[in-house]
Amino acid sequence: MAAPEPIRLILGDDEFLAERAAAEYIKAVRAGMPEHDPAPAVNRIAGGDLTNGALTELTSPTLFGGAVVGVIESGQDVDKDTIATVLAYAKQPAPEIYLAVCHNGGNKGKALSEGLKKLGIDPVRVSKIKRQPDRVAFVRGELRDAGASPRSASAEIADTIIQAVGSDLRELASACKQLVADTDGKITQESVAQYYSGRAEVSGFTVADATIAGDAAEALGALRWAMQIGVDPVPIADALAMAVRNLSRVAAERGGAAQLAGQLGMAPWQIEKARKQARNWTADSLAEAMQVCARLNGEVKGGADDRGWALEHAILQITRLSAAGRGRV
């Protein structure tokens, strides 16, 4: 395998993905070396500590020979004079010396990232994952890489893991490896819930699903347990609003789930799920539910003396608006 490019620009604001990209670069350097050569020496330095002299040390060969990988972390903190030195080096990198430059992609220190791109260095993007479909795709990839069976790497399983673990990519990646190892790659939604000892059952998404389904008893039970163990009311209210909003968006659209996925920013399975839930709703009841969610948003973010009561009241209002909820009354 050929060695990678001598300079790699890792661009984006997700610290975990940046660390992983740097590790993959080091691994690629090692893979491109002759079999019996020593492992590459790896030197790291924070951008704020980088000086012209430190850059020379970072990119100098070792006494024992072999490749050297220098990693500049937080490259946005490199000062202007040193940026010029880094760019000058990047024009003529030394043989068997590899340099990874991590930059958060912001305006600070932009001369470094833009200068490297002008030299023809294509960045590896490591921006934070903000959309739920992208987060689901990330977890599915982690599960596959860890050796999960195809069924265990489904979107539904990935969504369950996110509900249980949260949105932090480092924790999600660790959870995927642990789950695959402990289940021999055969993960189910039930095993995720059991493994996390109740964390999955008390997420905002679970409360929202029960509320949208018109099951007040289940929704209130999940809510009270969540409040007991310290789950903040704000993400629960956000999950309720997202569930109602998804129903409204899906109910107003026609076409296949795959066709609408890109247009609505939702995964196809989420669209199918929302369509099934929407059968218990009318346009008027959805509009009223959205008003309830808007009011709840203000209440849980400081407008109510008792945020727990505000959530309970909103759940009761929304469950009664659905046809399924009215049938239970």
Order of alpha helices (4+ residues) and beta strands (2+ residues): beta-alpha-beta-alpha-beta-alpha-beta-alpha-beta-alpha-alpha-alpha-alpha-alpha-alpha-alpha-alpha-alpha-alpha-alpha-alpha
